[in-house]
Amino acid sequence: MFDELIARDRAVNWHPYSQMKTSQHIPILSGKGVQLYDANGNSYIDAVSSWWVTLHGHAHPYIAQKVFEQLQRLEQVIFAGFTHQPAIELSERLLAILPANQQKIFYSDNGSTAVEVALKMCIQYAHQQGDKKNKIIAFKHGYHGDTFGAMSVSERGLWTAPFQDLLFEVIFIDAPHSSNLKETFQIIDQHADDVACFIYEPLVQGAGGMLMHQAADLSALMAYCKSKGILLIQDEVFVGFGRTGTLFAANQLTESPDIMCFSKGLTGGTMPMGITSCTEELYQAFYSDEKMKAFFHGHSFTASPIACAASLASLDLLLQQDTLDSIQRIVRSHQDFIKELSALKVVEHVRQCGTILAFDWKVGETSYFNKIQEQLYAAFLAEGVILRPLGNTVYILPPYCISDQELQEVYQAIKKVANSIY
């Protein structure tokens, strides 16, 4: 069955971020908690939450039940001209726990589209204010998605080279540090009159290599942009819903953004959904008797009732004390492992933010395309653990239901591979 599924898959499917001629994709039949089970009966600890989306583990019965119940009531309705209770309730509940200035929710399909919505909001906002602001500030080494707008504000590199001439102008700055803030402020001053917004991943730049910066430095940068009339887009697609140790990275900042983007853990990993929240002030710029001032953006499955039901169920689980305690348990477990991890000869640049623990494998240049990635990935799989390095950057990002014993199995796998691969 294993080989048959691989053959059938290769005959019809094109996988993401994969060179199909040289890669292989393991057929997974089922999942339960942090475990995934393949067609050969092997089990794997999903230590990366299946691309950072699975908050509460696989096939969670509570989320499944709520989705099942919603499917029997209403599976889909066009969100232009209609509304429904799951979308109303989800917006109400999210706005109750987001920064107080977030007042409206716009639904889309995934993280990339949540970012596209945010960028378009900012540019149209400036247009409707009579301003010709069409430049955007973003961090170097950032990642915000693979659609054209999201690509434009992400790190330019080999994977965006074919599209380089089609990406719009962006002013890239270094992630904030106390030593570079003054220089960054000067760059902002040079362009402020033309800048519609600043988009950033708060505290952790995920796909860029789990690069981390301090809340105080980011808060200072946000405050400076605000003083220059620059709108702030906070991309919490990756870090939202507990990943940084607090419900949102925003909880650790002294400044609040104008717009926030969410996806990934939003539905507990059950299905795709994106959300862009914004302030009342921004919303009011579109609220008019003039139809052409409306925000003309939408998706066929905008505010999917099923995805809203999954999100509400995931939110129920997230806010339970047991889950909040588990998040802190994972944080402490990572902290305890850091000393042991740092002592390994092949490990450098160990860093942690909440439930995210990352380090670099000593192989010279740190790069997404470092060939050590394939070797490490295979070695970890052989130990029954899914750790999908970003080049030579290895990270642990488990579902919150992971047990202490399972965490230790992940740590032991890292130590074993570290002692076998030099």
FIFILUM-807723 format. One line per 10 residues: number of its first residue (from 0); their letters; for each residue x, y, z of C-alpha. Coordinates in nm, 2 decimals. Each point is the difference from the previous one (the first is absolute). Layout:
N
NUM = a = X Y Z; ...
END
This chain:
422
0 = mfdeliardr = 0.00 0.00 0.00; 0.28 0.24 0.09; 0.18 -0.03 -0.34; -0.34 0.00 -0.18; -0.10 0.33 0.15; 0.33 0.16 -0.08; -0.03 -0.11 -0.36; -0.35 0.13 -0.03; 0.09 0.32 0.17; 0.29 0.07 -0.23
10 = avnwhpysqm = -0.22 -0.07 -0.30; -0.24 0.28 0.08; 0.12 0.24 0.28; 0.24 0.29 0.00; 0.12 0.07 0.35; 0.10 0.34 0.15; 0.36 0.11 0.05; 0.11 -0.33 -0.16; 0.22 -0.10 -0.29; -0.22 -0.28 -0.11
20 = ktsqhipils = 0.27 -0.18 -0.19; 0.21 -0.06 0.31; -0.24 0.02 0.30; -0.23 -0.27 0.15; -0.32 0.05 0.19; -0.10 -0.24 0.28; -0.36 -0.12 -0.02; -0.17 0.09 0.34; -0.32 -0.19 0.07; -0.10 0.15 0.34
30 = gkgvqlydan = 0.09 0.21 0.29; -0.08 0.02 0.37; 0.13 0.26 0.24; 0.37 0.07 -0.09; 0.04 -0.33 -0.19; -0.03 -0.05 -0.37; -0.03 -0.36 -0.15; 0.13 -0.10 -0.34; -0.11 -0.27 -0.24; 0.27 -0.23 0.13
40 = gnsyidavss = -0.12 0.03 0.36; 0.28 0.23 0.11; -0.08 0.28 0.24; 0.15 0.35 0.02; -0.01 0.27 0.26; -0.11 0.31 -0.19; 0.24 0.24 0.16; -0.07 0.28 -0.25; -0.38 0.00 0.03; -0.04 -0.09 -0.37
50 = wwvtlhghah = 0.14 0.33 -0.13; -0.08 0.19 0.32; -0.38 -0.04 -0.02; -0.10 -0.28 0.24; -0.05 0.15 0.35; -0.18 -0.28 0.18; 0.11 -0.31 -0.18; -0.13 -0.20 -0.29; -0.37 -0.12 -0.03; -0.10 0.18 0.31
60 = pyiaqkvfeq = -0.35 -0.14 0.09; -0.14 0.33 0.13; 0.09 0.20 -0.32; -0.13 -0.29 -0.21; -0.33 -0.01 0.18; -0.05 0.38 -0.04; 0.08 -0.02 -0.37; -0.24 -0.30 -0.03; -0.28 0.19 0.17; 0.06 0.31 -0.22
70 = lqrleqvifa = -0.01 -0.21 -0.32; -0.35 -0.11 0.09; -0.12 0.36 0.04; 0.18 0.21 -0.26; 0.30 -0.09 -0.21; 0.04 0.31 -0.21; -0.17 0.33 -0.09; 0.13 0.29 -0.20; 0.13 0.26 0.24; -0.08 0.29 -0.23
80 = gfthqpaiel = -0.36 0.08 0.08; -0.04 -0.26 0.28; 0.15 -0.08 0.34; -0.02 -0.28 0.25; 0.04 -0.07 0.37; 0.34 -0.18 0.00; 0.17 0.30 -0.17; -0.17 0.25 0.23; 0.09 -0.20 0.31; 0.36 -0.06 -0.11
90 = serllailpa = 0.06 0.37 -0.08; -0.15 0.10 0.34; 0.21 -0.25 0.19; 0.32 0.09 -0.18; -0.04 0.37 0.04; -0.06 -0.06 0.37; 0.35 -0.14 0.04; 0.19 0.21 -0.26; 0.15 0.34 0.08; -0.28 0.24 0.08
100 = nqqkifysdn = 0.05 0.21 -0.31; -0.09 -0.29 -0.23; -0.37 0.05 -0.08; -0.09 -0.17 -0.33; 0.08 -0.34 -0.16; 0.04 -0.08 -0.37; -0.01 -0.37 -0.10; 0.21 -0.16 -0.27; 0.15 -0.35 -0.08; 0.36 -0.02 0.14
110 = gstavevalk = 0.30 0.19 0.13; 0.11 0.13 -0.34; -0.35 0.14 -0.08; -0.03 0.15 0.35; 0.32 0.19 -0.08; -0.12 0.10 -0.34; -0.32 0.14 0.16; 0.21 0.20 0.25; 0.22 0.15 -0.27; -0.29 0.09 -0.22
120 = mciqyahqqg = -0.18 0.16 0.30; 0.30 0.22 0.08; 0.05 0.11 -0.36; -0.37 0.07 -0.06; -0.02 0.18 0.33; 0.28 0.24 -0.11; -0.18 0.04 -0.34; -0.33 0.09 0.17; 0.18 0.25 0.22; 0.13 0.17 -0.31
130 = dkknkiiafk = 0.36 -0.12 0.06; 0.22 -0.17 -0.26; 0.17 -0.23 0.23; 0.11 -0.32 -0.18; 0.32 -0.11 0.17; 0.01 -0.26 0.27; 0.26 -0.07 0.27; 0.08 -0.36 0.09; 0.27 -0.20 0.18; 0.29 -0.16 -0.17
140 = hgyhgdtfga = -0.03 -0.39 0.02; -0.37 0.03 0.04; -0.27 -0.23 -0.14; -0.36 0.09 -0.04; -0.13 -0.25 -0.26; 0.03 -0.10 -0.37; -0.26 0.21 -0.18; 0.15 0.30 -0.18; -0.07 0.26 0.26; 0.12 -0.22 0.28
150 = msvserglwt = 0.31 -0.10 -0.20; 0.08 0.37 -0.06; 0.02 0.07 0.37; 0.20 -0.31 0.07; 0.37 -0.07 -0.03; 0.11 0.00 -0.37; 0.21 -0.31 -0.09; 0.04 -0.29 -0.23; -0.36 -0.11 0.04; -0.13 0.34 -0.11
160 = apfqdllfev = 0.25 0.07 -0.27; -0.23 -0.10 -0.29; -0.25 0.27 0.11; 0.25 0.27 0.11; -0.11 0.25 -0.27; -0.37 -0.04 0.10; 0.04 0.07 0.37; -0.08 0.35 0.13; 0.24 0.24 0.17; 0.07 -0.08 0.36
170 = ifidaphssn = 0.24 0.17 0.25; 0.17 -0.28 0.19; 0.14 0.07 0.35; 0.18 -0.22 0.26; -0.20 -0.15 0.28; 0.02 0.23 0.30; 0.29 0.00 0.24; 0.10 0.26 0.25; 0.32 0.05 -0.20; -0.18 0.07 -0.34
180 = lketfqiidq = -0.31 0.20 0.10; 0.15 0.34 -0.06; 0.12 -0.10 -0.35; -0.34 -0.16 -0.07; -0.18 0.32 0.10; 0.21 0.20 -0.25; -0.10 -0.24 -0.28; -0.36 0.04 0.10; 0.04 0.38 0.00; 0.12 0.00 -0.36
190 = haddvacfiy = -0.31 -0.18 -0.13; -0.27 0.08 0.25; -0.21 0.22 -0.22; -0.04 -0.27 -0.26; -0.05 -0.30 0.23; -0.34 -0.15 0.03; 0.08 -0.26 0.26; 0.26 -0.21 0.19; -0.05 -0.38 0.00; 0.19 -0.22 0.24
200 = eplvqgaggm = 0.00 -0.34 0.17; 0.01 0.08 0.38; 0.27 -0.16 0.22; 0.07 -0.29 -0.23; 0.07 0.00 -0.38; -0.10 -0.36 -0.07; 0.09 -0.11 -0.35; 0.30 0.23 0.00; 0.16 -0.23 0.25; -0.18 0.05 0.33
210 = lmhqaadlsa = 0.18 0.33 0.04; -0.10 0.17 0.33; 0.00 0.36 0.12; -0.11 0.16 0.33; -0.34 0.14 0.08; 0.14 0.33 0.13; 0.19 0.07 -0.32; -0.30 -0.08 -0.22; -0.22 0.22 0.21; 0.24 0.29 -0.04
220 = lmayckskgi = 0.00 -0.05 -0.38; -0.38 -0.03 -0.01; -0.03 0.33 0.20; 0.23 0.18 -0.24; -0.19 -0.11 -0.30; -0.33 0.11 0.16; 0.16 0.34 0.07; 0.06 0.03 -0.38; -0.36 -0.10 -0.09; 0.10 -0.34 -0.13
230 = lliqdevfvg = -0.26 -0.28 0.04; 0.12 -0.31 0.18; -0.09 -0.35 -0.13; 0.09 -0.27 0.26; 0.02 -0.34 -0.17; -0.08 -0.25 0.28; -0.08 -0.28 -0.25; 0.28 -0.21 0.15; 0.04 0.13 0.36; -0.37 0.05 0.09
240 = fgrtgtlfaa = -0.20 -0.22 0.23; 0.26 -0.07 0.27; 0.32 -0.08 -0.20; 0.20 0.28 0.17; -0.12 -0.10 0.35; -0.28 0.26 0.01; -0.33 -0.02 -0.19; 0.15 0.24 -0.26; 0.34 0.16 -0.05; -0.20 0.33 0.04
250 = nqltespdim = -0.04 -0.08 0.37; 0.37 0.06 0.04; 0.02 0.33 -0.18; -0.07 0.35 0.14; -0.13 0.12 -0.34; -0.31 -0.12 -0.19; -0.01 -0.06 -0.38; -0.26 0.14 -0.23; -0.05 -0.33 -0.17; 0.06 -0.36 0.10
260 = cfskgltggt = 0.02 -0.32 -0.21; -0.09 -0.35 0.11; -0.02 -0.35 -0.14; 0.19 -0.33 0.07; -0.11 -0.08 0.36; -0.33 0.19 -0.05; -0.20 -0.31 -0.07; 0.22 -0.22 0.21; 0.15 -0.14 -0.32; -0.33 -0.14 -0.12
270 = mpmgitscte = -0.06 0.20 -0.32; 0.11 0.31 -0.18; -0.11 0.35 0.12; 0.15 0.34 0.02; -0.10 0.31 0.20; 0.10 0.36 -0.02; -0.10 0.22 0.29; 0.02 0.38 0.00; -0.08 0.32 0.19; -0.32 0.19 -0.01
280 = elyqafysde = 0.18 0.30 -0.15; 0.12 -0.20 -0.30; -0.34 -0.16 -0.05; -0.17 0.34 0.00; 0.21 0.11 -0.30; -0.20 -0.26 -0.20; -0.34 0.06 0.17; -0.17 0.24 -0.25; -0.30 0.07 -0.21; 0.24 -0.02 -0.30
290 = kmkaffhghs = 0.00 -0.36 -0.12; 0.35 0.04 -0.16; 0.14 0.06 0.35; -0.09 -0.36 0.10; 0.27 -0.26 0.04; -0.03 -0.22 -0.32; 0.16 -0.32 0.12; -0.15 -0.34 0.07; 0.03 -0.38 -0.04; -0.25 -0.26 -0.08
300 = ftaspiacaa = 0.04 -0.16 0.35; 0.02 0.33 0.19; -0.10 -0.07 0.36; -0.07 -0.37 -0.07; -0.25 -0.11 0.27; 0.19 -0.33 0.04; 0.33 0.17 0.05; -0.16 0.25 0.24; -0.13 -0.30 0.20; 0.34 -0.16 0.01
310 = slasldlllq = 0.15 0.33 0.11; -0.25 0.05 0.28; 0.07 -0.36 0.12; 0.38 0.06 -0.02; -0.05 0.33 0.20; -0.20 -0.19 0.26; 0.29 -0.24 0.05; 0.27 0.27 -0.01; -0.16 0.20 0.28; -0.04 -0.30 0.23
320 = qdtldsiqri = 0.23 0.02 0.30; 0.14 -0.34 -0.09; 0.12 0.13 -0.33; 0.14 0.32 0.14; 0.18 -0.21 0.26; 0.14 -0.23 -0.27; 0.13 0.30 -0.20; 0.20 0.10 0.31; 0.11 -0.36 0.06; 0.14 -0.02 -0.35
330 = vrshqdfike = 0.18 0.34 0.05; 0.16 -0.13 0.32; 0.09 -0.33 -0.16; 0.18 0.18 -0.28; 0.18 0.22 0.25; 0.12 -0.31 0.19; 0.13 -0.16 -0.32; 0.19 0.31 -0.12; 0.30 -0.06 0.22; 0.03 -0.36 -0.12
340 = lsalkvvehv = -0.06 0.10 -0.36; 0.26 0.28 0.01; 0.26 -0.25 0.11; -0.03 -0.20 -0.32; 0.31 0.06 -0.23; -0.21 0.04 -0.32; -0.24 0.25 0.15; 0.03 0.38 0.01; -0.23 0.31 0.03; -0.26 -0.17 0.23
350 = rqcgtilafd = -0.30 0.22 0.04; -0.35 -0.02 0.14; -0.32 0.20 0.00; -0.29 -0.16 0.18; -0.07 -0.35 -0.14; 0.25 0.06 -0.29; 0.35 -0.14 0.06; 0.25 0.04 -0.29; 0.37 -0.05 -0.06; 0.25 -0.01 -0.29
360 = wkvgetsyfn = 0.19 -0.31 -0.10; 0.37 0.09 -0.04; 0.07 -0.04 -0.37; 0.15 0.33 -0.10; -0.25 0.23 -0.18; -0.35 0.02 0.14; -0.23 -0.04 -0.30; -0.35 -0.13 -0.09; 0.16 -0.20 -0.28; 0.27 -0.16 0.21
370 = kiqeqlyaaf = 0.03 -0.36 -0.10; 0.01 -0.11 0.37; -0.38 0.05 0.00; -0.07 -0.33 -0.19; 0.24 -0.20 0.21; -0.14 0.13 0.33; -0.36 -0.04 -0.10; 0.06 -0.37 -0.10; 0.19 -0.06 0.32; -0.27 0.14 0.22
380 = laegvilrpl = -0.27 -0.20 -0.18; 0.20 -0.32 0.06; -0.03 0.08 0.37; -0.38 0.04 -0.03; 0.00 0.38 0.02; -0.11 0.26 -0.26; 0.24 0.29 0.02; 0.01 0.19 -0.33; 0.31 0.22 0.01; 0.02 0.34 -0.18
390 = gntvyilppy = 0.33 -0.07 -0.16; 0.23 -0.06 0.29; -0.24 0.16 0.25; -0.18 -0.26 0.21; -0.30 0.09 0.20; -0.25 -0.16 0.23; -0.36 0.12 -0.01; -0.23 -0.26 0.15; -0.38 -0.02 0.04; -0.10 0.11 0.35
400 = cisdqelqev = -0.12 -0.35 0.09; 0.35 -0.15 -0.02; 0.09 -0.19 0.32; 0.31 0.04 0.19; 0.11 -0.35 -0.11; -0.06 0.09 -0.37; 0.20 0.32 0.05; 0.29 -0.20 0.14; -0.02 -0.23 -0.30; 0.04 0.30 -0.23
410 = yqaikkvans = 0.30 0.12 0.21; 0.15 -0.34 0.00; -0.03 -0.03 -0.38; 0.18 0.33 -0.04; 0.28 -0.11 0.23; 0.03 -0.34 -0.17; 0.02 0.16 -0.35; 0.25 0.26 0.13; 0.23 -0.27 0.12; -0.02 -0.19 -0.33
420 = iy = 0.02 0.28 -0.25; 0.31 0.23 0.02
END
